[in-house]
Amino acid sequence: MIEDLKPVTVVPVGSTELAGATKVLRKFSALNLARTDAAGLYLMQALRIKQCWSSDFHLGLTDATLATDGK
């Protein structure tokens, strides 16, 4: 189902993305980030994503704008 949502893109996560996520985890080591959050932050930076729908404030740690609950 998620593959049919537009403009959602499913991005595979491999060794490059996990290495980037590790750097994010180190950068924000004082926070309790999940590796999934760190991978998302890395991908948003790498793909230059400027807006993200999320109810997780962690995804707003970089320069992306969060679009939450319709606001």
N, CA, C and O atoms as a Tripos MOL2 file, in Angstrom:
@<TRIPOS>MOLECULE
protein
  284   283    71     0     0
PROTEIN
NO_CHARGES

@<TRIPOS>ATOM
      1 N           0.8180   -1.1920    0.0000 N.3       1 MET1
      2 CA          0.0000    0.0000    0.0000 C.3       1 MET1
      3 C           0.8640    1.2600    0.0000 C.2       1 MET1
      4 O           0.5720    2.2030   -0.7350 O.2       1 MET1
      5 N           1.9200    1.2910    0.8100 N.am      2 ILE2
      6 CA          2.7210    2.5140    0.9160 C.3       2 ILE2
      7 C           3.3370    2.9060   -0.4230 C.2       2 ILE2
      8 O           3.5270    4.0900   -0.6980 O.2       2 ILE2
      9 N           3.6460    1.9180   -1.2500 N.am      3 GLU3
     10 CA          4.2300    2.2190   -2.5550 C.3       3 GLU3
     11 C           3.2580    2.9810   -3.4520 C.2       3 GLU3
     12 O           3.6880    3.6810   -4.3690 O.2       3 GLU3
     13 N           1.9540    2.8570   -3.2020 N.am      4 ASP4
     14 CA          0.9500    3.5400   -4.0110 C.3       4 ASP4
     15 C           0.6810    4.9770   -3.5670 C.2       4 ASP4
     16 O           0.0280    5.7290   -4.2900 O.2       4 ASP4
     17 N           1.1700    5.3680   -2.3990 N.am      5 LEU5
     18 CA          0.9560    6.7330   -1.9100 C.3       5 LEU5
     19 C           1.8570    7.6930   -2.6650 C.2       5 LEU5
     20 O           3.0370    7.4180   -2.8770 O.2       5 LEU5
     21 N           1.3030    8.7960   -3.0580 N.am      6 LYS6
     22 CA          2.0690    9.8330   -3.7470 C.3       6 LYS6
     23 C           2.0180   11.0910   -2.9020 C.2       6 LYS6
     24 O           0.9340   11.4010   -2.4090 O.2       6 LYS6
     25 N           3.0470   11.8180   -2.6970 N.am      7 PRO7
     26 CA          4.3860   11.7410   -3.2690 C.3       7 PRO7
     27 C           5.3800   10.9420   -2.4180 C.2       7 PRO7
     28 O           6.5610   11.2880   -2.3920 O.2       7 PRO7
     29 N           4.9510    9.9050   -1.7340 N.am      8 VAL8
     30 CA          5.8280    9.0880   -0.8990 C.3       8 VAL8
     31 C           6.7710    8.2700   -1.7790 C.2       8 VAL8
     32 O           6.3600    7.6790   -2.7780 O.2       8 VAL8
     33 N           8.0380    8.2500   -1.3860 N.am      9 THR9
     34 CA          9.0310    7.4320   -2.0580 C.3       9 THR9
     35 C           9.6690    6.5140   -1.0270 C.2       9 THR9
     36 O          10.1110    6.9750    0.0250 O.2       9 THR9
     37 N           9.7200    5.2380   -1.3170 N.am     10 VAL10
     38 CA         10.3810    4.2780   -0.4340 C.3      10 VAL10
     39 C          11.8410    4.2120   -0.8540 C.2      10 VAL10
     40 O          12.1540    3.9110   -2.0060 O.2      10 VAL10
     41 N          12.7330    4.4970    0.0920 N.am     11 VAL11
     42 CA         14.1620    4.5370   -0.1990 C.3      11 VAL11
     43 C          14.8330    3.3750    0.5330 C.2      11 VAL11
     44 O          14.6660    3.2320    1.7440 O.2      11 VAL11
     45 N          15.5840    2.5510   -0.1840 N.am     12 PRO12
     46 CA         16.2780    1.4530    0.4850 C.3      12 PRO12
     47 C          17.4050    1.9830    1.3650 C.2      12 PRO12
     48 O          18.0290    3.0000    1.0640 O.2      12 PRO12
     49 N          17.6450    1.2730    2.4500 N.am     13 VAL13
     50 CA         18.7050    1.6580    3.3780 C.3      13 VAL13
     51 C          19.7660    0.5710    3.3480 C.2      13 VAL13
     52 O          19.5020   -0.5890    3.6660 O.2      13 VAL13
     53 N          20.9690    0.9680    2.9610 N.am     14 GLY14
     54 CA         22.1010    0.0450    2.8950 C.3      14 GLY14
     55 C          23.2380    0.5250    3.7790 C.2      14 GLY14
     56 O          23.0300    1.3030    4.7090 O.2      14 GLY14
     57 N          24.4170    0.0640    3.4870 N.am     15 SER15
     58 CA         25.5710    0.3800    4.3350 C.3      15 SER15
     59 C          25.9100    1.8760    4.3360 C.2      15 SER15
     60 O          26.3180    2.4120    5.3660 O.2      15 SER15
     61 N          25.7470    2.5480    3.2030 N.am     16 THR16
     62 CA         26.0230    3.9910    3.1470 C.3      16 THR16
     63 C          25.0760    4.7610    4.0600 C.2      16 THR16
     64 O          25.4960    5.6450    4.8060 O.2      16 THR16
     65 N          23.7980    4.4160    3.9910 N.am     17 GLU17
     66 CA         22.7910    5.1080    4.8000 C.3      17 GLU17
     67 C          22.9770    4.7930    6.2880 C.2      17 GLU17
     68 O          22.7960    5.6650    7.1370 O.2      17 GLU17
     69 N          23.3340    3.5600    6.5940 N.am     18 LEU18
     70 CA         23.5710    3.2010    8.0010 C.3      18 LEU18
     71 C          24.8050    3.9020    8.5550 C.2      18 LEU18
     72 O          24.8330    4.2700    9.7290 O.2      18 LEU18
     73 N          25.8240    4.0890    7.7220 N.am     19 ALA19
     74 CA         27.0040    4.8500    8.1540 C.3      19 ALA19
     75 C          26.6190    6.3030    8.4100 C.2      19 ALA19
     76 O          27.0780    6.9090    9.3780 O.2      19 ALA19
     77 N          25.7710    6.8650    7.5370 N.am     20 GLY20
     78 CA         25.2780    8.2260    7.7540 C.3      20 GLY20
     79 C          24.4450    8.3210    9.0100 C.2      20 GLY20
     80 O          24.5450    9.3010    9.7490 O.2      20 GLY20
     81 N          23.6180    7.3110    9.2670 N.am     21 ALA21
     82 CA         22.7970    7.2850   10.4760 C.3      21 ALA21
     83 C          23.6730    7.2370   11.7220 C.2      21 ALA21
     84 O          23.3510    7.8600   12.7340 O.2      21 ALA21
     85 N          24.7640    6.5110   11.6530 N.am     22 THR22
     86 CA         25.6870    6.4320   12.7900 C.3      22 THR22
     87 C          26.2830    7.8010   13.0950 C.2      22 THR22
     88 O          26.4330    8.1680   14.2600 O.2      22 THR22
     89 N          26.6220    8.5570   12.0530 N.am     23 LYS23
     90 CA         27.1380    9.9200   12.2610 C.3      23 LYS23
     91 C          26.0870   10.8050   12.9170 C.2      23 LYS23
     92 O          26.4130   11.6110   13.7880 O.2      23 LYS23
     93 N          24.8300   10.6610   12.5080 N.am     24 VAL24
     94 CA         23.7360   11.4300   13.1130 C.3      24 VAL24
     95 C          23.5770   11.0460   14.5760 C.2      24 VAL24
     96 O          23.3950   11.9130   15.4300 O.2      24 VAL24
     97 N          23.6450    9.7530   14.8700 N.am     25 LEU25
     98 CA         23.5340    9.2970   16.2650 C.3      25 LEU25
     99 C          24.6410    9.8940   17.1230 C.2      25 LEU25
    100 O          24.4050   10.2740   18.2690 O.2      25 LEU25
    101 N          25.8350    9.9750   16.5780 N.am     26 ARG26
    102 CA         26.9580   10.5750   17.3240 C.3      26 ARG26
    103 C          26.7470   12.0790   17.5110 C.2      26 ARG26
    104 O          27.0240   12.6270   18.5780 O.2      26 ARG26
    105 N          26.2580   12.7320   16.4670 N.am     27 LYS27
    106 CA         26.0300   14.1860   16.5430 C.3      27 LYS27
    107 C          25.0020   14.5320   17.6090 C.2      27 LYS27
    108 O          25.1610   15.5150   18.3340 O.2      27 LYS27
    109 N          23.9460   13.7240   17.7070 N.am     28 PHE28
    110 CA         22.8740   13.9720   18.6680 C.3      28 PHE28
    111 C          22.9010   12.9370   19.7910 C.2      28 PHE28
    112 O          21.8570   12.4400   20.2140 O.2      28 PHE28
    113 N          24.1010   12.6170   20.2680 N.am     29 SER29
    114 CA         24.2570   11.5480   21.2570 C.3      29 SER29
    115 C          23.5540   11.8360   22.5840 C.2      29 SER29
    116 O          23.2640   10.9060   23.3370 O.2      29 SER29
    117 N          23.2790   13.0890   22.8770 N.am     30 ALA30
    118 CA         22.5980   13.4220   24.1330 C.3      30 ALA30
    119 C          21.1030   13.0930   24.0820 C.2      30 ALA30
    120 O          20.4300   13.0620   25.1120 O.2      30 ALA30
    121 N          20.5990   12.8510   22.8810 N.am     31 LEU31
    122 CA         19.1780   12.5250   22.7140 C.3      31 LEU31
    123 C          19.0040   11.0170   22.6110 C.2      31 LEU31
    124 O          19.9510   10.2950   22.2980 O.2      31 LEU31
    125 N          17.8230   10.5570   22.8680 N.am     32 ASN32
    126 CA         17.5230    9.1360   22.7860 C.3      32 ASN32
    127 C          16.9440    8.8140   21.4030 C.2      32 ASN32
    128 O          15.7730    8.4570   21.2740 O.2      32 ASN32
    129 N          17.7880    8.9470   20.3760 N.am     33 LEU33
    130 CA         17.3400    8.7040   18.9990 C.3      33 LEU33
    131 C          17.3680    7.2190   18.6770 C.2      33 LEU33
    132 O          18.3040    6.5150   19.0570 O.2      33 LEU33
    133 N          16.3600    6.7480   17.9880 N.am     34 ALA34
    134 CA         16.3780    5.4010   17.4420 C.3      34 ALA34
    135 C          17.1880    5.4270   16.1490 C.2      34 ALA34
    136 O          17.3260    6.4700   15.5120 O.2      34 ALA34
    137 N          17.7120    4.2840   15.7780 N.am     35 ARG35
    138 CA         18.4760    4.2130   14.5380 C.3      35 ARG35
    139 C          17.5960    4.5620   13.3410 C.2      35 ARG35
    140 O          18.0760    5.1210   12.3540 O.2      35 ARG35
    141 N          16.3300    4.2380   13.4280 N.am     36 THR36
    142 CA         15.3920    4.5770   12.3560 C.3      36 THR36
    143 C          15.2770    6.0870   12.2090 C.2      36 THR36
    144 O          15.2910    6.6030   11.0920 O.2      36 THR36
    145 N          15.1610    6.8070   13.3370 N.am     37 ASP37
    146 CA         15.1160    8.2720   13.2940 C.3      37 ASP37
    147 C          16.3970    8.8180   12.6710 C.2      37 ASP37
    148 O          16.3520    9.7080   11.8220 O.2      37 ASP37
    149 N          17.5380    8.2820   13.0970 N.am     38 ALA38
    150 CA         18.8280    8.7470   12.5860 C.3      38 ALA38
    151 C          18.9380    8.4930   11.0870 C.2      38 ALA38
    152 O          19.4540    9.3380   10.3540 O.2      38 ALA38
    153 N          18.4610    7.3420   10.6220 N.am     39 ALA39
    154 CA         18.4970    7.0590    9.1860 C.3      39 ALA39
    155 C          17.6000    8.0360    8.4330 C.2      39 ALA39
    156 O          17.9590    8.5070    7.3540 O.2      39 ALA39
    157 N          16.4360    8.3410    8.9990 N.am     40 GLY40
    158 CA         15.5390    9.3150    8.3780 C.3      40 GLY40
    159 C          16.1760   10.6940    8.2930 C.2      40 GLY40
    160 O          16.0750   11.3680    7.2690 O.2      40 GLY40
    161 N          16.8310   11.1100    9.3700 N.am     41 LEU41
    162 CA         17.5080   12.4110    9.3630 C.3      41 LEU41
    163 C          18.6230   12.4340    8.3200 C.2      41 LEU41
    164 O          18.7830   13.4140    7.5920 O.2      41 LEU41
    165 N          19.3840   11.3540    8.2550 N.am     42 TYR42
    166 CA         20.4490   11.2810    7.2540 C.3      42 TYR42
    167 C          19.8750   11.3720    5.8380 C.2      42 TYR42
    168 O          20.3740   12.1330    5.0080 O.2      42 TYR42
    169 N          18.8310   10.5980    5.5690 N.am     43 LEU43
    170 CA         18.2370   10.6020    4.2240 C.3      43 LEU43
    171 C          17.6490   11.9540    3.8660 C.2      43 LEU43
    172 O          17.7500   12.3890    2.7200 O.2      43 LEU43
    173 N          17.0320   12.6260    4.8380 N.am     44 MET44
    174 CA         16.4800   13.9500    4.5460 C.3      44 MET44
    175 C          17.5900   14.9210    4.1680 C.2      44 MET44
    176 O          17.4140   15.7530    3.2790 O.2      44 MET44
    177 N          18.7320   14.8170    4.8410 N.am     45 GLN45
    178 CA         19.8600   15.6780    4.4790 C.3      45 GLN45
    179 C          20.4290   15.2850    3.1170 C.2      45 GLN45
    180 O          20.6460   16.1410    2.2600 O.2      45 GLN45
    181 N          20.6670   13.9990    2.9240 N.am     46 ALA46
    182 CA         21.2960   13.5260    1.6880 C.3      46 ALA46
    183 C          20.4250   13.7960    0.4640 C.2      46 ALA46
    184 O          20.9390   14.1110   -0.6100 O.2      46 ALA46
    185 N          19.1240   13.6750    0.6220 N.am     47 LEU47
    186 CA         18.2020   13.8830   -0.4950 C.3      47 LEU47
    187 C          17.6580   15.3090   -0.5550 C.2      47 LEU47
    188 O          16.8230   15.6290   -1.4010 O.2      47 LEU47
    189 N          18.1410   16.1600    0.3500 N.am     48 ARG48
    190 CA         17.7450   17.5710    0.4210 C.3      48 ARG48
    191 C          16.2340   17.7380    0.5650 C.2      48 ARG48
    192 O          15.6210   18.5840   -0.0860 O.2      48 ARG48
    193 N          15.6550   16.9190    1.4250 N.am     49 ILE49
    194 CA         14.2240   17.0010    1.7040 C.3      49 ILE49
    195 C          14.0030   18.1480    2.6820 C.2      49 ILE49
    196 O          14.6030   18.1770    3.7570 O.2      49 ILE49
    197 N          13.1570   19.0750    2.3170 N.am     50 LYS50
    198 CA         12.9470   20.2800    3.1270 C.3      50 LYS50
    199 C          11.7020   20.2200    3.9870 C.2      50 LYS50
    200 O          11.5520   21.0290    4.9030 O.2      50 LYS50
    201 N          10.8000   19.2820    3.7180 N.am     51 GLN51
    202 CA          9.5910   19.1750    4.5200 C.3      51 GLN51
    203 C           9.2700   17.7040    4.7410 C.2      51 GLN51
    204 O           9.3830   16.8780    3.8350 O.2      51 GLN51
    205 N           8.8680   17.4020    5.9650 N.am     52 CYS52
    206 CA          8.5970   16.0190    6.3460 C.3      52 CYS52
    207 C           7.3230   15.9730    7.1730 C.2      52 CYS52
    208 O           7.1430   16.7790    8.0860 O.2      52 CYS52
    209 N           6.4340   15.0300    6.8550 N.am     53 TRP53
    210 CA          5.2650   14.8250    7.7050 C.3      53 TRP53
    211 C           5.6780   13.8650    8.7950 C.2      53 TRP53
    212 O           6.1280   12.7550    8.5110 O.2      53 TRP53
    213 N           5.5310   14.2790   10.0330 N.am     54 SER54
    214 CA          5.8890   13.4140   11.1460 C.3      54 SER54
    215 C           5.2940   13.9590   12.4320 C.2      54 SER54
    216 O           5.1460   15.1680   12.6090 O.2      54 SER54
    217 N           4.9590   13.0480   13.3150 N.am     55 SER55
    218 CA          4.5560   13.4610   14.6610 C.3      55 SER55
    219 C           5.7280   13.2850   15.6230 C.2      55 SER55
    220 O           5.5780   13.5020   16.8250 O.2      55 SER55
    221 N           6.8760   12.9010   15.1140 N.am     56 ASP56
    222 CA          8.0830   12.6980   15.9150 C.3      56 ASP56
    223 C           8.9660   13.9360   15.7940 C.2      56 ASP56
    224 O           9.5140   14.2180   14.7280 O.2      56 ASP56
    225 N           9.0960   14.6610   16.8830 N.am     57 PHE57
    226 CA          9.8580   15.9190   16.8390 C.3      57 PHE57
    227 C          11.3210   15.6910   16.4710 C.2      57 PHE57
    228 O          11.9800   16.6230   16.0090 O.2      57 PHE57
    229 N          11.8470   14.4870   16.6600 N.am     58 HIS58
    230 CA         13.2400   14.2290   16.3150 C.3      58 HIS58
    231 C          13.5320   14.5000   14.8410 C.2      58 HIS58
    232 O          14.6470   14.8870   14.4930 O.2      58 HIS58
    233 N          12.5490   14.3010   13.9810 N.am     59 LEU59
    234 CA         12.7880   14.5150   12.5560 C.3      59 LEU59
    235 C          12.8800   15.9920   12.1980 C.2      59 LEU59
    236 O          13.1250   16.3320   11.0410 O.2      59 LEU59
    237 N          12.6870   16.8640   13.1660 N.am     60 GLY60
    238 CA         12.8750   18.2880   12.9680 C.3      60 GLY60
    239 C          14.2110   18.7870   13.4850 C.2      60 GLY60
    240 O          14.4220   19.9980   13.5600 O.2      60 GLY60
    241 N          15.1180   17.8920   13.8410 N.am     61 LEU61
    242 CA         16.4130   18.2940   14.3970 C.3      61 LEU61
    243 C          17.3170   18.9660   13.3730 C.2      61 LEU61
    244 O          18.2140   19.7240   13.7400 O.2      61 LEU61
    245 N          17.0900   18.6990   12.1130 N.am     62 THR62
    246 CA         17.8900   19.3520   11.0840 C.3      62 THR62
    247 C          17.0630   20.4970   10.5120 C.2      62 THR62
    248 O          16.1540   20.9910   11.1790 O.2      62 THR62
    249 N          17.3560   20.9180    9.3150 N.am     63 ASP63
    250 CA         16.6640   22.0960    8.7690 C.3      63 ASP63
    251 C          15.3460   21.7780    8.0690 C.2      63 ASP63
    252 O          14.7610   22.6690    7.4520 O.2      63 ASP63
    253 N          14.8640   20.5510    8.1410 N.am     64 ALA64
    254 CA         13.5910   20.2130    7.5210 C.3      64 ALA64
    255 C          12.4330   20.7380    8.3660 C.2      64 ALA64
    256 O          12.4890   20.7090    9.5950 O.2      64 ALA64
    257 N          11.3950   21.2140    7.7040 N.am     65 THR65
    258 CA         10.1830   21.6730    8.3730 C.3      65 THR65
    259 C           9.2600   20.4970    8.5680 C.2      65 THR65
    260 O           9.0450   19.7130    7.6430 O.2      65 THR65
    261 N           8.7050   20.3610    9.7720 N.am     66 LEU66
    262 CA          7.7630   19.2850   10.0350 C.3      66 LEU66
    263 C           6.3470   19.7470    9.7650 C.2      66 LEU66
    264 O           5.9380   20.8180   10.2120 O.2      66 LEU66
    265 N           5.6140   18.9510    9.0450 N.am     67 ALA67
    266 CA          4.1880   19.1950    8.8190 C.3      67 ALA67
    267 C           3.4430   18.1630    9.6590 C.2      67 ALA67
    268 O           3.3990   16.9850    9.3040 O.2      67 ALA67
    269 N           2.8640   18.5970   10.7560 N.am     68 THR68
    270 CA          2.1830   17.6630   11.6490 C.3      68 THR68
    271 C           0.7170   18.0350   11.7780 C.2      68 THR68
    272 O           0.3590   19.2090   11.6770 O.2      68 THR68
    273 N          -0.1000   17.0780   11.9940 N.am     69 ASP69
    274 CA         -1.5560   17.1880   12.1770 C.3      69 ASP69
    275 C          -2.2150   18.3360   11.4030 C.2      69 ASP69
    276 O          -3.0560   19.0640   11.9300 O.2      69 ASP69
    277 N          -1.8120   18.4690   10.1540 N.am     70 GLY70
    278 CA         -2.4820   19.4230    9.2700 C.3      70 GLY70
    279 C          -2.0820   20.8630    9.4410 C.2      70 GLY70
    280 O          -2.6650   21.7310    8.7910 O.2      70 GLY70
    281 N          -1.1100   21.1620   10.2870 N.am     71 LYS71
    282 CA         -0.6960   22.5530   10.5100 C.3      71 LYS71
    283 C           0.4200   22.9370    9.5860 C.2      71 LYS71
    284 O           0.8960   24.0720    9.6320 O.2      71 LYS71
@<TRIPOS>BOND
     1     1     2 1
     2     2     3 1
     3     3     4 2
     4     3     5 am
     5     5     6 1
     6     6     7 1
     7     7     8 2
     8     7     9 am
     9     9    10 1
    10    10    11 1
    11    11    12 2
    12    11    13 am
    13    13    14 1
    14    14    15 1
    15    15    16 2
    16    15    17 am
    17    17    18 1
    18    18    19 1
    19    19    20 2
    20    19    21 am
    21    21    22 1
    22    22    23 1
    23    23    24 2
    24    23    25 am
    25    25    26 1
    26    26    27 1
    27    27    28 2
    28    27    29 am
    29    29    30 1
    30    30    31 1
    31    31    32 2
    32    31    33 am
    33    33    34 1
    34    34    35 1
    35    35    36 2
    36    35    37 am
    37    37    38 1
    38    38    39 1
    39    39    40 2
    40    39    41 am
    41    41    42 1
    42    42    43 1
    43    43    44 2
    44    43    45 am
    45    45    46 1
    46    46    47 1
    47    47    48 2
    48    47    49 am
    49    49    50 1
    50    50    51 1
    51    51    52 2
    52    51    53 am
    53    53    54 1
    54    54    55 1
    55    55    56 2
    56    55    57 am
    57    57    58 1
    58    58    59 1
    59    59    60 2
    60    59    61 am
    61    61    62 1
    62    62    63 1
    63    63    64 2
    64    63    65 am
    65    65    66 1
    66    66    67 1
    67    67    68 2
    68    67    69 am
    69    69    70 1
    70    70    71 1
    71    71    72 2
    72    71    73 am
    73    73    74 1
    74    74    75 1
    75    75    76 2
    76    75    77 am
    77    77    78 1
    78    78    79 1
    79    79    80 2
    80    79    81 am
    81    81    82 1
    82    82    83 1
    83    83    84 2
    84    83    85 am
    85    85    86 1
    86    86    87 1
    87    87    88 2
    88    87    89 am
    89    89    90 1
    90    90    91 1
    91    91    92 2
    92    91    93 am
    93    93    94 1
    94    94    95 1
    95    95    96 2
    96    95    97 am
    97    97    98 1
    98    98    99 1
    99    99   100 2
   100    99   101 am
   101   101   102 1
   102   102   103 1
   103   103   104 2
   104   103   105 am
   105   105   106 1
   106   106   107 1
   107   107   108 2
   108   107   109 am
   109   109   110 1
   110   110   111 1
   111   111   112 2
   112   111   113 am
   113   113   114 1
   114   114   115 1
   115   115   116 2
   116   115   117 am
   117   117   118 1
   118   118   119 1
   119   119   120 2
   120   119   121 am
   121   121   122 1
   122   122   123 1
   123   123   124 2
   124   123   125 am
   125   125   126 1
   126   126   127 1
   127   127   128 2
   128   127   129 am
   129   129   130 1
   130   130   131 1
   131   131   132 2
   132   131   133 am
   133   133   134 1
   134   134   135 1
   135   135   136 2
   136   135   137 am
   137   137   138 1
   138   138   139 1
   139   139   140 2
   140   139   141 am
   141   141   142 1
   142   142   143 1
   143   143   144 2
   144   143   145 am
   145   145   146 1
   146   146   147 1
   147   147   148 2
   148   147   149 am
   149   149   150 1
   150   150   151 1
   151   151   152 2
   152   151   153 am
   153   153   154 1
   154   154   155 1
   155   155   156 2
   156   155   157 am
   157   157   158 1
   158   158   159 1
   159   159   160 2
   160   159   161 am
   161   161   162 1
   162   162   163 1
   163   163   164 2
   164   163   165 am
   165   165   166 1
   166   166   167 1
   167   167   168 2
   168   167   169 am
   169   169   170 1
   170   170   171 1
   171   171   172 2
   172   171   173 am
   173   173   174 1
   174   174   175 1
   175   175   176 2
   176   175   177 am
   177   177   178 1
   178   178   179 1
   179   179   180 2
   180   179   181 am
   181   181   182 1
   182   182   183 1
   183   183   184 2
   184   183   185 am
   185   185   186 1
   186   186   187 1
   187   187   188 2
   188   187   189 am
   189   189   190 1
   190   190   191 1
   191   191   192 2
   192   191   193 am
   193   193   194 1
   194   194   195 1
   195   195   196 2
   196   195   197 am
   197   197   198 1
   198   198   199 1
   199   199   200 2
   200   199   201 am
   201   201   202 1
   202   202   203 1
   203   203   204 2
   204   203   205 am
   205   205   206 1
   206   206   207 1
   207   207   208 2
   208   207   209 am
   209   209   210 1
   210   210   211 1
   211   211   212 2
   212   211   213 am
   213   213   214 1
   214   214   215 1
   215   215   216 2
   216   215   217 am
   217   217   218 1
   218   218   219 1
   219   219   220 2
   220   219   221 am
   221   221   222 1
   222   222   223 1
   223   223   224 2
   224   223   225 am
   225   225   226 1
   226   226   227 1
   227   227   228 2
   228   227   229 am
   229   229   230 1
   230   230   231 1
   231   231   232 2
   232   231   233 am
   233   233   234 1
   234   234   235 1
   235   235   236 2
   236   235   237 am
   237   237   238 1
   238   238   239 1
   239   239   240 2
   240   239   241 am
   241   241   242 1
   242   242   243 1
   243   243   244 2
   244   243   245 am
   245   245   246 1
   246   246   247 1
   247   247   248 2
   248   247   249 am
   249   249   250 1
   250   250   251 1
   251   251   252 2
   252   251   253 am
   253   253   254 1
   254   254   255 1
   255   255   256 2
   256   255   257 am
   257   257   258 1
   258   258   259 1
   259   259   260 2
   260   259   261 am
   261   261   262 1
   262   262   263 1
   263   263   264 2
   264   263   265 am
   265   265   266 1
   266   266   267 1
   267   267   268 2
   268   267   269 am
   269   269   270 1
   270   270   271 1
   271   271   272 2
   272   271   273 am
   273   273   274 1
   274   274   275 1
   275   275   276 2
   276   275   277 am
   277   277   278 1
   278   278   279 1
   279   279   280 2
   280   279   281 am
   281   281   282 1
   282   282   283 1
   283   283   284 2
@<TRIPOS>SUBSTRUCTURE
     1 MET1         2 RESIDUE 1 A MET
     2 ILE2         6 RESIDUE 1 A ILE
     3 GLU3        10 RESIDUE 1 A GLU
     4 ASP4        14 RESIDUE 1 A ASP
     5 LEU5        18 RESIDUE 1 A LEU
     6 LYS6        22 RESIDUE 1 A LYS
     7 PRO7        26 RESIDUE 1 A PRO
     8 VAL8        30 RESIDUE 1 A VAL
     9 THR9        34 RESIDUE 1 A THR
    10 VAL10       38 RESIDUE 1 A VAL
    11 VAL11       42 RESIDUE 1 A VAL
    12 PRO12       46 RESIDUE 1 A PRO
    13 VAL13       50 RESIDUE 1 A VAL
    14 GLY14       54 RESIDUE 1 A GLY
    15 SER15       58 RESIDUE 1 A SER
    16 THR16       62 RESIDUE 1 A THR
    17 GLU17       66 RESIDUE 1 A GLU
    18 LEU18       70 RESIDUE 1 A LEU
    19 ALA19       74 RESIDUE 1 A ALA
    20 GLY20       78 RESIDUE 1 A GLY
    21 ALA21       82 RESIDUE 1 A ALA
    22 THR22       86 RESIDUE 1 A THR
    23 LYS23       90 RESIDUE 1 A LYS
    24 VAL24       94 RESIDUE 1 A VAL
    25 LEU25       98 RESIDUE 1 A LEU
    26 ARG26      102 RESIDUE 1 A ARG
    27 LYS27      106 RESIDUE 1 A LYS
    28 PHE28      110 RESIDUE 1 A PHE
    29 SER29      114 RESIDUE 1 A SER
    30 ALA30      118 RESIDUE 1 A ALA
    31 LEU31      122 RESIDUE 1 A LEU
    32 ASN32      126 RESIDUE 1 A ASN
    33 LEU33      130 RESIDUE 1 A LEU
    34 ALA34      134 RESIDUE 1 A ALA
    35 ARG35      138 RESIDUE 1 A ARG
    36 THR36      142 RESIDUE 1 A THR
    37 ASP37      146 RESIDUE 1 A ASP
    38 ALA38      150 RESIDUE 1 A ALA
    39 ALA39      154 RESIDUE 1 A ALA
    40 GLY40      158 RESIDUE 1 A GLY
    41 LEU41      162 RESIDUE 1 A LEU
    42 TYR42      166 RESIDUE 1 A TYR
    43 LEU43      170 RESIDUE 1 A LEU
    44 MET44      174 RESIDUE 1 A MET
    45 GLN45      178 RESIDUE 1 A GLN
    46 ALA46      182 RESIDUE 1 A ALA
    47 LEU47      186 RESIDUE 1 A LEU
    48 ARG48      190 RESIDUE 1 A ARG
    49 ILE49      194 RESIDUE 1 A ILE
    50 LYS50      198 RESIDUE 1 A LYS
    51 GLN51      202 RESIDUE 1 A GLN
    52 CYS52      206 RESIDUE 1 A CYS
    53 TRP53      210 RESIDUE 1 A TRP
    54 SER54      214 RESIDUE 1 A SER
    55 SER55      218 RESIDUE 1 A SER
    56 ASP56      222 RESIDUE 1 A ASP
    57 PHE57      226 RESIDUE 1 A PHE
    58 HIS58      230 RESIDUE 1 A HIS
    59 LEU59      234 RESIDUE 1 A LEU
    60 GLY60      238 RESIDUE 1 A GLY
    61 LEU61      242 RESIDUE 1 A LEU
    62 THR62      246 RESIDUE 1 A THR
    63 ASP63      250 RESIDUE 1 A ASP
    64 ALA64      254 RESIDUE 1 A ALA
    65 THR65      258 RESIDUE 1 A THR
    66 LEU66      262 RESIDUE 1 A LEU
    67 ALA67      266 RESIDUE 1 A ALA
    68 THR68      270 RESIDUE 1 A THR
    69 ASP69      274 RESIDUE 1 A ASP
    70 GLY70      278 RESIDUE 1 A GLY
    71 LYS71      282 RESIDUE 1 A LYS
